[in-house]
Amino acid sequence: MSDTGASKTVEHINKLERIRKLLRSHPLEWIRLLPAVFSTLKYRYVFRCADQGTIIGGNTDIINFSRVSIGKRCLIQDHVYLRAGPDGYINLADHCAVNSFAKLFGHGGIDVGAHSQLGPGVLITTTTHDFRKSMRTEFRKVNIGKWVWIGANAVILPGITIGQYAVIGAGSIVTRDIPDCAIAAGNPARIIGENEEAKANAPESSVID
C-alpha cells in the first residue's frame, strides 16, 4: 500500500478487544456488561453528553449532564462520578480514559486533553475556600493537557494546570502547576523526571478506527 500522507492510526484503547477477552474468559461475563450498555445508551442517546464510540460503565453518575462533554471513543469505567455544578463544566476530549471510582468536581471548570488517562480513584476538585474571609467559596479551573497519565488515587487541587505528556505518580497530591513532559510524584507532587520520549513518539494527529 502506497503512502498517501494519511495520519498514523493509533489503537490507544482497544475496547472491542477487551470485551472479546472478557467473554472468552467465561461466556456469562456478558451479564456484567449489561449495566455498561444501559449507561452508555443513557448518556449518549438520551442525555447526549457523550460522543460517538464512547463507552460509559455501569453505576457511573454524571450530574449536571448538560454541562458535561465527553468526546469520541472515550472509555469511562464503572463507578465514576462527574459533577459539573450549575455554572461549571467538564470537557473530556477524544480518546480519554477515566478509570473506576474517579471523581471529578467541575464547578470551576475542568478540561482534559485528548488521549489522557485518569487512574482508579483519581480526584479532581475545582472548589476551594478562603479561610481568611469567612470560608468564602472560590472556584478555580483545572487544565490537563493531552497524553497525560494520572496514576491511581492522585489528587489534583483547584487552579492546577498539567502540561501535555506529563505523568503524575499514584497517590500524589498536585498543589502546583506541572509543565509539559514532566514526571511528578509525592505529597506534595514534585518533579522527579522527564517524559521527552513519549512526546517524540506520539503522533501529532491520532485516529482510532
C-alpha positions as CSV (number, residue, x, y, z in Angstrom):
1,M,0.0,0.0,0.0
2,S,1.4,3.4,-1.0
3,D,2.0,6.2,1.4
4,T,-0.7,8.8,0.9
5,G,0.3,11.0,3.7
6,A,-2.6,9.9,5.9
7,S,-2.3,10.2,9.7
8,K,-0.9,7.2,11.5
9,T,-3.6,5.1,13.1
10,V,-3.1,4.6,16.9
11,E,-5.0,2.0,18.9
12,H,-5.0,3.9,22.2
13,I,-7.8,2.0,23.9
14,N,-8.9,-1.2,22.1
15,K,-12.3,-1.6,23.8
16,L,-13.5,-4.3,21.5
17,E,-10.5,-6.5,22.2
18,R,-11.1,-6.0,25.9
19,I,-14.7,-7.2,25.5
20,R,-13.6,-10.2,23.5
21,K,-11.1,-11.3,26.2
22,L,-13.7,-10.8,28.9
23,L,-16.2,-13.0,27.0
24,R,-13.6,-15.7,26.2
25,S,-12.7,-15.9,29.9
26,H,-16.3,-17.0,30.6
27,P,-19.4,-16.8,28.4
28,L,-21.6,-15.5,31.3
29,E,-19.3,-12.4,31.7
30,W,-21.7,-10.7,29.2
31,I,-24.1,-10.3,32.2
32,R,-21.7,-7.9,33.8
33,L,-21.6,-5.8,30.6
34,L,-25.3,-5.1,30.7
35,P,-25.1,-2.1,33.1
36,A,-22.5,-0.5,30.8
37,V,-24.8,-1.0,27.8
38,F,-27.6,0.8,29.5
39,S,-25.4,3.5,30.9
40,T,-23.8,4.1,27.5
41,L,-27.2,4.4,25.8
42,K,-28.5,6.7,28.5
43,Y,-25.6,9.2,28.3
44,R,-25.0,9.0,24.5
45,Y,-28.6,9.0,23.2
46,V,-30.8,10.3,26.0
47,F,-28.7,12.9,27.8
48,R,-26.4,13.4,24.8
49,C,-23.3,14.3,26.7
50,A,-21.1,11.6,25.2
51,D,-19.9,11.4,21.6
52,Q,-19.6,8.6,19.1
53,G,-17.8,5.4,20.1
54,T,-17.6,6.3,23.8
55,I,-18.4,3.6,26.4
56,I,-19.7,4.5,29.9
57,G,-19.6,1.9,32.6
58,G,-22.4,0.9,34.9
59,N,-23.1,2.8,38.2
60,T,-21.4,5.9,36.7
61,D,-23.1,9.2,37.7
62,I,-23.0,12.3,35.6
63,I,-24.5,15.2,37.4
64,N,-25.4,18.4,35.5
65,F,-25.1,16.4,32.3
66,S,-25.9,19.4,30.1
67,R,-22.6,20.9,31.2
68,V,-20.5,17.8,30.6
69,S,-19.0,17.0,27.2
70,I,-17.3,13.6,26.6
71,G,-15.5,13.3,23.3
72,K,-15.3,10.4,20.8
73,R,-14.1,6.9,21.6
74,C,-13.6,7.6,25.3
75,L,-13.8,4.9,28.0
76,I,-15.4,5.8,31.3
77,Q,-15.3,2.8,33.6
78,D,-17.8,1.7,36.3
79,H,-18.5,3.8,39.4
80,V,-17.1,7.1,38.0
81,Y,-18.6,10.3,39.4
82,L,-18.7,13.5,37.3
83,R,-20.4,16.7,38.7
84,A,-20.1,19.9,36.7
85,G,-22.1,22.1,39.0
86,P,-24.7,24.6,37.8
87,D,-22.2,27.1,36.5
88,G,-19.1,24.9,35.8
89,Y,-18.3,22.3,33.2
90,I,-16.3,19.2,32.5
91,N,-14.8,18.7,29.0
92,L,-13.1,15.4,28.1
93,A,-11.5,15.4,24.7
94,D,-11.4,12.4,22.3
95,H,-9.9,9.1,23.3
96,C,-9.7,9.8,27.1
97,A,-10.0,7.1,29.7
98,V,-11.3,7.5,33.2
99,N,-10.9,4.5,35.5
100,S,-13.2,3.2,38.2
101,F,-14.0,5.3,41.3
102,A,-12.5,8.5,39.8
103,K,-14.3,11.7,40.9
104,L,-14.3,15.0,39.0
105,F,-15.9,18.1,40.5
106,G,-16.1,20.7,37.8
107,H,-17.7,23.7,39.5
108,G,-14.8,25.9,38.4
109,G,-14.3,24.1,35.0
110,I,-12.2,21.0,34.0
111,D,-10.6,20.5,30.6
112,V,-8.9,17.2,29.9
113,G,-6.9,16.9,26.7
114,A,-7.1,14.1,24.1
115,H,-5.6,10.7,24.9
116,S,-5.2,11.4,28.6
117,Q,-5.9,8.7,31.2
118,L,-7.1,9.1,34.8
119,G,-6.3,6.1,37.0
120,P,-8.6,4.5,39.6
121,G,-9.7,6.8,42.4
122,V,-8.3,10.0,40.9
123,L,-9.9,13.1,42.5
124,I,-10.0,16.4,40.7
125,T,-11.6,19.3,42.5
126,T,-12.1,22.9,41.5
127,T,-13.6,24.2,44.7
128,T,-11.7,25.9,47.5
129,H,-12.5,28.1,50.4
130,D,-10.8,31.3,51.6
131,F,-10.5,30.6,55.3
132,R,-9.4,34.2,55.9
133,K,-12.7,35.5,54.7
134,S,-15.4,33.5,56.5
135,M,-14.8,30.4,54.4
136,R,-15.9,32.1,51.2
137,T,-16.2,29.6,48.3
138,E,-14.0,30.1,45.3
139,F,-13.9,28.1,42.0
140,R,-10.6,27.6,40.1
141,K,-10.3,25.9,36.7
142,V,-8.2,22.8,36.2
143,N,-6.5,22.2,32.9
144,I,-5.0,18.8,31.9
145,G,-3.1,18.6,28.6
146,K,-3.2,15.9,26.0
147,W,-1.5,12.5,26.5
148,V,-1.3,12.9,30.3
149,W,-1.3,9.9,32.6
150,I,-2.5,10.5,36.2
151,G,-1.9,7.5,38.5
152,A,-4.3,5.8,40.9
153,N,-5.7,7.9,43.8
154,A,-3.8,11.1,42.8
155,V,-5.5,14.3,43.9
156,I,-5.5,17.4,41.6
157,L,-6.3,20.6,43.5
158,P,-8.1,23.7,42.3
159,G,-6.4,26.0,39.8
160,I,-3.8,23.4,38.6
161,T,-2.5,23.1,35.0
162,I,-0.8,19.9,34.0
163,G,1.1,20.1,30.7
164,Q,0.9,17.7,27.9
165,Y,2.7,14.3,28.1
166,A,3.1,14.7,31.8
167,V,2.9,11.8,34.2
168,I,1.6,12.0,37.8
169,G,2.5,9.2,40.1
170,A,-0.1,7.2,42.1
171,G,-1.2,8.8,45.3
172,S,0.3,12.2,44.5
173,I,-1.2,15.4,45.6
174,V,-0.7,18.1,43.0
175,T,-0.6,21.5,44.6
176,R,1.2,23.5,41.8
177,D,1.4,23.5,38.0
178,I,3.2,20.7,36.3
179,P,5.0,21.6,33.0
180,D,4.9,19.6,29.7
181,C,6.7,16.3,29.7
182,A,7.3,16.3,33.5
183,I,7.1,13.2,35.7
184,A,5.9,14.2,39.1
185,A,5.1,12.3,42.3
186,G,4.7,12.7,46.0
187,N,2.9,14.8,48.6
188,P,3.1,17.5,47.5
189,A,4.0,16.4,44.0
190,R,7.5,17.3,42.9
191,I,9.1,16.8,39.5
192,I,11.3,13.7,39.5
193,G,12.0,13.2,35.8
194,E,11.0,14.0,32.2
195,N,8.9,12.2,29.6
196,E,10.5,13.5,26.5
197,E,10.4,10.1,24.8
198,A,6.6,10.0,24.9
199,K,6.4,13.4,23.2
200,A,8.8,12.4,20.5
201,N,6.9,9.1,19.7
202,A,3.3,10.4,19.9
203,P,1.7,11.3,16.6
204,E,0.6,14.8,16.0
205,S,-2.8,13.5,14.8
206,S,-4.2,10.2,16.0
207,V,-7.3,8.3,14.8
208,I,-8.8,5.1,16.2
209,D,-10.8,3.2,13.6
